[in-house]
Amino acid sequence: MNNQKYIGALFVMVMLLSHSYIATAEEGSDINSAITTMMEKMRSKQEPNELSEAQLKSTDPNIILSILTPYEKSPFDMVKRTAYRQEFRLAHLQPSLEVRQEVVKRFVKELTDPNSNINPYPYECLLKFKAADFNSSTKALIRLSLDKKGRKGELVRLVGVANIIEEQPRLGKLLIDELAYQAEADKTGERKWYLTLGWSARLALARTGVEENIDRCVSLIEQEIDKAIDESKNFRLFDDLGYIRQPAAIESLRKYLMRDERFRGTNPGMFGEPISNYANDILAASLANYPIKRREDRIYKQEEIELCRKWMSEQKEWKIIR
């Protein structure tokens, strides 16, 4: 009798495993077909149908990553970029730590590949991950790559994103006196101070919590942004302010959110973009419980701006995404 029960239980287990195997095989076949079709369209320069959110959410992420792996080595840069884009979307739609760490590792490997044909795309994506998404082996790769020639400024900023505290002494050696540098650069035509490796190092130190660098970064950025308002210069420093992810930087963004001015329009007679839109956009990406979601077009209604202003004024402590 006991043997019959044991055999019966074993039979049920085998059947369940068989159904599970068949379901997994079908799942893999379906997603493989979808990815193959997408990549074939990309190669023939047709408009590709990306994987849907439903497909990315419901399919085993390991299956998707396994199927996408060969496309990471494609000689067609758009095929390669499309593969990485699906991985990036997967990491945010199935945001388990294991998946996110695997995707981050893949992006860092691509960024540090001197033959990559899709840079700076990996770097731009990596800025949208958290320190916990960089495991020890990925951090080690970043640190090793700092010793080589290549995308040094981007790697330095990734040190801050990954919160690699051990690299603070090396970053300190890269710092420059930004204002003294700019005084000389104005004579020689060198690049602006906020485009230098030294500035990237200061930002990374600020992000890892070095107070003197936080204060220095915020002060320099505010001076440059205020100048940009009057002179219609580039506004990239809002992104640098958002990169810091420290309370002083959030407070600075809060002040810009409260302002009603617009940047001067690029064409005569045209209104420039509201300052509050820039600040709102960065805050939405920087704070975990912000009342609205960030938009790709950076267009926000006035009532949304007012809602965010009220919310920011009521906060006692910032829940910063790091």
N, C-alpha and C positions, 0 to 999 in steps of 0.2 A: 504493500500500500504506500509506504513512504517512497519507494522507488518510483511509483507511478506519479506521485505528487512532484517529485524532483524532476522527472522527465517532462511533465506538463509545464512546470515553471520554466524549465530550460527552453522548451518549445516557444513559449510566449516571449521570452527574452530574445530568442533568435529572430522571431517575426518582427518584433519592435525594432531591432537593429537593422533588419533588412529594409523595412519601410523608411527608417531614418537615412540609410545609405542611398536608397533610391531617390528620396526627396532631395538629399544634398547633391546627388549627381544631376538631377533635373535642374536644380537651382543653379549649379555651376554651368550647365549647358545653356540655359536661358541667358545668363549674364554674359557668358562668353560670346554668344551670338550677338547680343546688343553691342558689346564693346568692339567686336570685329567689324560690324556694320558701321559704327561710328568712325573708326579709324580708316576704313576704306573710303568713306565719304571725305574725310580730311585729306587723304592722299590725292584724291581726284579733285580737290579744291571745291567740293560741294559744301553746302551748309550742313554741318553735322548735327544730329540729334544727341544731345548729351544724355547721360544716364539720369533718369528721373530721381527726385527725392525719395519716392517710394521704393525704387530699386536699391538705392544706396542705403536706405534705412532697414530694409527687410532682408537683404542678402548678407550672408556670413562675410564680414569684412576681410577675413583671411583669403576667401575665394577671390574677392575683387582685387585685392592687392597682388595675389599670385598671378592673375590674368593680366594685370596692368604691367607687371615687372618687365617683360620683354620690350614693351613699347617705350620704356625709359631709355633704351639704347637705340631708338630709331634714328636713322640719318636725316629724317624729315623733322625739322624743328617744330612744326606745328603739331605733328603727331605726338612728339615727345611732350610738348607743352600741354596738350590735351590730356595725356595720361596723368601728368602731375596735377592738373586741375581737378580731375576726378578724385585723386587721392586727397587733395586738400579739402574738397567738399565732403568726402567720406569722414575725414577726421573731425569735422564739425557737425555732421549729422549722426554719427555713431561715436560720440566723444568719450569712449573709454580711454583710460590712461595708456593701456597697451597699444591701442590703435594710434593714438596721437603720437606716442613716442616712436612708433615704427615709421609713421609718415614724416615726422621731423627728421629722423635719421636719414631717410631717403633724400629729403630736400637738402640737408647739409652736405651729403655726399655729392650731390649735383652741383651745389654752390662751390664746393672746393675742388671740383674737377676743372683743371685748366683748359680743357678742350670743350667745355660746355657751350652749346649754341643757343641756350635759352636764358642765360643770365641777363638782367638781374631778377628774373621772375621768381626763382627760389627764395632769394633774400626778401623780396616784398611779401611773400607768403609767410616766411618764418617770423616776421615781425608781429604776426597775428596769433602767435602761440604764447604759452606761458612758460615760466621757468621750469615747472614740474614736467613739461613735455620733453625736456632735454635730459636724457638719461646719462649715466656716467661715460658710456662709450662715445656718445655723440659729443659730449663736452670735451672728451679727450681728442676727438678729431678736430674740433674747432681750435683747441690749444695748439695742436701739432701744426695746423695749417697757418697759424699766425707766424710761424717761423719761415714760411715760404713766400715766394713772390705771388702776386695775384690780387684778389679783391680784398685788400687789407682793411679799408674803411668799413666795409660791410661786415667783415669778420669781427672787427673791434666792437661794432655795435651789437653783434650777436652775443658777445661776451656779457654785455649788460642784460640782454633779454634772457639768457640762460642763467644769469646771476652767478657767474664763475668768479667768486670772490678771490680765488688764488691768483688771478691775473691782475689784480689792482696795482701791485708794484710796477708791472710792465706797462700798464696803461699810464701810470703817473709819469713815466719817462718820455711819453709821447706828447705831453701837454705843451702848449705854446701860450704866450701872452697875446691874446686875440687882438687887443687894441693896438699894441705895438706892431704886431704883424700887419694889421690892416693899414697902418700909417705908411709902412714901407711898400705894401702891395699897391697902394694908390699911386705910387711913383713908378713902379715897375710893371704894373699891369698883371700882377699875379692874381690867382683866384681869391675869392672872398674868404674870410676867416671861417665862415660856417660851411665851407666846402673842403676843409683841410682834415687830415688824419688826426691832428691834435684836437680838433673840435669833436670828432667822433669819440676819441678817448675820453674827453671831459664828459660827454653825454653818458657814456657807458659807466663811468665812475659815479655819476649822479644817480643813474638807475640802480646801481648796486648799493646806494645809500650813503655815499660820502658827502656829508653836509656841506662842506666848503664848495664842492663842485655843484651841488644842487643850487645853492645860492648864486654862484657865478653864472651858471647856465640860464637861470630864470631872469637874472638882471640883464644879461646880454641879449637874450631873445626879446624881452619886452622893449628894449631900446630899438632893436631892429624892426620889430613889428610896428611900433608907433611911427617910425620913419616911413615904413612901407605904406601906411594909411595915407600919408600926405603925398608920397612920391610914386604911388602905384607900382611898387616893386614886387618881386615874387614873395609868396606867402608860405614858403616851404617850412618856415620856422614854427608854424603852428604844429606841424607834424613832429618836430623836434621837441616841442614842449610836451606833446602827448606821449612821446617815447619815454620820457623821464619817469613817469608813473610814481611820483612822490607827492606828498601833500602840498608842498609849496608850489609845484607845477599845476596841480589841480586848482589851487586857489587862484593862480594867475589866469587860468582858463576861465574860471568863474567870473573874474572881473571883466574879461572880454565878452563873455556871454551877456553881461548886463549893459553893455554899450550899444547905443542906437545908431552910431555912424556907419557909413558904408565906405569901403575902399573906393578910391577914385576910379571911374570907369576907364577902360582901356581905349575907348573911342569917344571923341567929343560929343557931348549931349547925352551920353548914356550913363545910367546909374551903375555903380559898381556893386559887388556883392556885399550884403550886410556882414559886419564883423562877427555878429552873433552866430551866423550860420557856420563859420569856420570853427568857432569855439564849441558850438553845440555838437558838431560832427565829431570832434576829437573826444569830448566828454562822453559821448554815447559809446565810444569804443574803449574808454578807459575805466568806467565805473560799472561795477557788477549789477547794481540795482537801479540804473538810470531809467527815468520814466518813459523814454521812447527808444526805438531801435535806430541804429545808424542806417543811413540810406546812401546808396552808391552815387546818386545824383547830387547829394548834399543840398537838397532843397527842402526847407522846413517852413510850415505855415507859421504865421505870427502867433496864433494861439498855442502852437506847440512850443515856440520859444518862450512864451509867457509861462506856460506850465513848467518848463525846465528851470526857468529863473526862480519861480516860487519854490520848487523842490530843492534847488541848490541852496537857497537861503535858509531852508529849514533843517539842513543836515548838520548833525553834531560831529560826525566822523565819516570820512570817505572810505567806501569799500572798493579799493583800487584793484583792478585786474593786473596781476604781475605774472 
